[in-house]
Amino acid sequence: MAKNCFPFDEETEVIKVAGKIFLLANSEEPLEISLKCNPSKAIELREMFDFVKPGYHLNKKHWITVTITEEMPIEFFFDLIDHSYEEVVKRMTRVEREELAKEDLRANLD
């Protein structure tokens, strides 16, 4: 289950899964989000789209920063968020993934 917080400042929202960051979003113009990304996919996305850059103040190999534009299809935006979440979850231990599944199940039952 994802949780949000503002550990750095009042403008940068951080969203975590099991205590690990998978999304950072700023609330100032231009609106941008930073996402965890598979390194080869990150290169491909940066080459294909002007609105995808290396992660701002993050490891450029594993993070991208996306400027939210009208030209970006909403499905693409959600696909990038899902990919980021999956990149973080797949690096968790089996025990962490099982605990996450239990939390998700509890949340769905409430």
N, C-alpha and C positions, 0 to 999 in steps of 0.2 A: 504494500500500500504506500503510495507516494505521500510525502509530507512537505509542506512549504515553510520557509523561514526567511528572515532578512539578516543574515549574520555579518554582512559587510557594510551595508548602509541602508538607507530607507528607500533607495531607488532600485536596488538589485534583489529581485526575488530569486531564491534558490529552492529548487525542488529536488528532493532526495527520495531514494528507495532504499530501505534498510540502512539508512545512515550514509548512503553514498550518493553524491551529486550526479544527476543526469541532465539537468536543465538549469540554466541561469537566464533570467529575463530582466531587461531594464524597462523602466516605466517612462523614460525620457525619449524625446525624438532624436534621431530616428529609432523606432522600436526595433530592438534586436534580441535574439535569443542565441545562447551558446549551448551546443549539444555535443555529447560524446558521439564519436563516429569511428567506424572501422577505417583504418588508415588508407586503404586503397580506395574505398568509397569516398573518403574525404577529398582525396586528390581529384577523383573523377567529378565530384560535385563542384569543386572550385574551378575546374577547367570548363565546365558546362554553363555555370550560372554566375553572373556578375554579383548577385546578392549573397553569394556564399564565399566567405573569407576564412582564413585560418583563425582558430580560436583566439579571441581577444584576451590577453593576459593569462592564457592557458597553454597547455602543451599542444603545439601546432600540429603534431602528428595525430593526436587522438581527439581533437576538438575542432569544431567549426563554429563560426559565428554567422548567423543568417539575419540579414536585414529584411524586415517584413515589408513587402511591397504588394501592390495590387496585382502585379503580374504573376505572383506566386499562387498557383492553385491551392486551395485550402486542403485538398487531399494530400498534396505534396508536403505541406506543413505538418500535418498529422503523421504522415509516414516517417518524417525525420524524427519527430518526438518518439514515436514507437521504436524506431531503430536505436535511438539513444538509450531508452529504457532497457531494451533487450541487450545492448552492449554491456551495460552495467550488470544486469542480472546474470548473464552468462559467465561472468568472471567471479561470481559468488561461489562459495563452497556449497556442496550439496545440502549441508545442514542449514545454511542461510536461505537457500532457495526453498527448502521445505518449510521453514518458519514463515517465509514470505507468503507461501501458498496458504498456510493456516490463517495468517492475518487477513488475506484477501477473502478467504471463505467466511471468516467471522464477520467481516465488513459487509459481505453480501447477505448474510443472514439477519443482520440488524435492520 
